Amino acid sequence: MKPWAVLVNPSSGRGRGGAMAARITQALRESGIEFQYFETEKSGDATNITGAFPLGGYDRLLVVGGDGTINEVVKGLRDLTLPLALFPAGTGNDAARLLGIRDEITALKTALQGVPRKIDLGWASGDHFVNIYSFGLDASIATQANRWKHLLPGWILYPAALVKTIFSFQPPRVSYTLTTPTGEIIHRQETILLMAICNGSHYGGGMQINPAANPRDGVLELCVVRKMPRWKILLLFPTVYKGTHVSFQEVTIEKITAMSFQAEKPGLLNRDGETWPGIEAAIKVVPEGLTVLCPVSEGISTTTVSKETGGM
Ligand SMILES: Nc1ncnc2c1ncn2[C@@H]1O[C@H](COP(=O)(O)OP(=O)(O)OP(=O)(O)O)[C@@H](O)[C@H]1O
């Protein structure tokens, strides 16, 4: 029996990760499970640690942290068939939510007895993403929220960041080309607030930017929100939490397998909560690119596990 790996970002969720890890490792010891423990100290550590994992060296990897930690783990892993068990220790935890894991008990049960399933990944300009890749207003809001995340409680973080951001945000004109699941190629040019390319449905700690997104359908979903007056953005924002923003005429959602875009001026890009300045990207779906442990009774799909991960 191979050992398990446990990777912890102790600072995630303002220190929740460290406290959660202590309880988890105690539970593993009590269950007689052999494991190796890794702790991050700074940005980039999770990528370097998982990048050095011996191929086939571990039975599964327990990740204790938020979306930023999971993003770094997926960037580092050379073997994406290693089953991941996610512990929602961060402030947002949208990746764990994607699998139906909302609390520590469910996460522990899932790590011990969960069902391994394949989910899709996105690939954007050189790196994978698990949940969402986006450009525009939402990335600017996420950047502001990251700055304030140690100052404000989670429930007010994004509304406060939105109000701060919309007064300075200038909607960019963007040219983009998308490939539909039937292979049709479509070119467009328009002025947007944001474009979000979604594998999962939620981001920003609970906003349903794409309510119908399914990480097991072999496609990504593109949500484009076009330019609108500021007062209308303020009306639209609360509806994103319920996913009802899709009824605004400026919002469209469509299935894609790939897309590329180029903006006329630089803005901010967002990959699973990590943001940086940019002007263009090329994105595609990686069907069944990642193996994750899902709760037995819940989660993203009831489809049986594929053969290569079925022996656990
Ligand atoms: N020991 C550490 N101290 C400070 N920062 C760290 C440490 N280890 C990793 N980091 C950085 O912390 C970032 C944020 O971590 P993470 O996203 O897991 O938590 P969070 O921000 O609380 O949660 P979420 O992204 O779900 O809102 C990571 O992207 C990583 O770069």
The ligand as an SDF file (V2000), in Angstrom:
LIG
                    3D

 31 33  0  0  0  0  0  0  0  0999 V2000
    2.5610   29.5550    4.5240 N   0  0  0  0  0  0  0  0  0  0  0  0
    2.0580   30.5020    3.7100 C   0  0  0  0  0  0  0  0  0  0  0  0
    1.9390   31.7840    4.1320 N   0  0  0  0  0  0  0  0  0  0  0  0
    1.3930   32.7330    3.3490 C   0  0  0  0  0  0  0  0  0  0  0  0
    0.9150   32.5070    2.0890 N   0  0  0  0  0  0  0  0  0  0  0  0
    0.9880   31.2530    1.6160 C   0  0  0  0  0  0  0  0  0  0  0  0
    1.5680   30.1970    2.3990 C   0  0  0  0  0  0  0  0  0  0  0  0
    1.4900   29.0610    1.6600 N   0  0  0  0  0  0  0  0  0  0  0  0
    0.9160   29.3920    0.4680 C   0  0  0  0  0  0  0  0  0  0  0  0
    0.6230   30.6940    0.4510 N   0  0  0  0  0  0  0  0  0  0  0  0
   -0.0810   31.4580   -0.6060 C   0  0  0  0  0  0  0  0  0  0  0  0
   -1.4170   31.7010   -0.1510 O   0  0  0  0  0  0  0  0  0  0  0  0
   -2.2550   31.8080   -1.3030 C   0  0  0  0  0  0  0  0  0  0  0  0
   -3.7140   31.7400   -0.9230 C   0  0  0  0  0  0  0  0  0  0  0  0
   -4.0010   30.4860   -0.4230 O   0  0  0  0  0  0  0  0  0  0  0  0
   -5.4330   29.8140   -0.5990 P   0  0  0  0  0  0  0  0  0  0  0  0
   -6.1020   30.2770   -1.8290 O   0  0  0  0  0  0  0  0  0  0  0  0
   -5.2830   28.3670   -0.4210 O   0  0  0  0  0  0  0  0  0  0  0  0
   -6.2240   30.3710    0.6360 O   0  0  0  0  0  0  0  0  0  0  0  0
   -7.3190   31.4790    0.6970 P   0  0  0  0  0  0  0  0  0  0  0  0
   -6.8840   32.6650   -0.0550 O   0  0  0  0  0  0  0  0  0  0  0  0
   -7.6510   31.6310    2.1290 O   0  0  0  0  0  0  0  0  0  0  0  0
   -8.5560   30.7660   -0.0210 O   0  0  0  0  0  0  0  0  0  0  0  0
   -9.4130   31.0310   -1.3680 P   0  0  0  0  0  0  0  0  0  0  0  0
   -8.4760   31.1200   -2.5280 O   0  0  0  0  0  0  0  0  0  0  0  0
  -10.3060   29.8270   -1.4380 O   0  0  0  0  0  0  0  0  0  0  0  0
  -10.1530   32.2880   -1.1620 O   0  0  0  0  0  0  0  0  0  0  0  0
   -1.7370   30.7070   -2.1880 C   0  0  0  0  0  0  0  0  0  0  0  0
   -2.0430   30.9530   -3.5330 O   0  0  0  0  0  0  0  0  0  0  0  0
   -0.2310   30.7100   -1.9190 C   0  0  0  0  0  0  0  0  0  0  0  0
    0.4230   31.4630   -2.9300 O   0  0  0  0  0  0  0  0  0  0  0  0
  1  2  1  0
  2  3  1  0
  2  7  2  0
  3  4  2  0
  4  5  1  0
  5  6  2  0
  6  7  1  0
  6 10  1  0
  7  8  1  0
  8  9  2  0
  9 10  1  0
 10 11  1  0
 11 12  1  0
 11 30  1  0
 12 13  1  0
 13 14  1  0
 13 28  1  0
 14 15  1  0
 15 16  1  0
 16 17  2  0
 16 18  1  0
 16 19  1  0
 19 20  1  0
 20 21  2  0
 20 22  1  0
 20 23  1  0
 23 24  1  0
 24 25  2  0
 24 26  1  0
 24 27  1  0
 28 29  1  0
 28 30  1  0
 30 31  1  0
M  END
$$$$
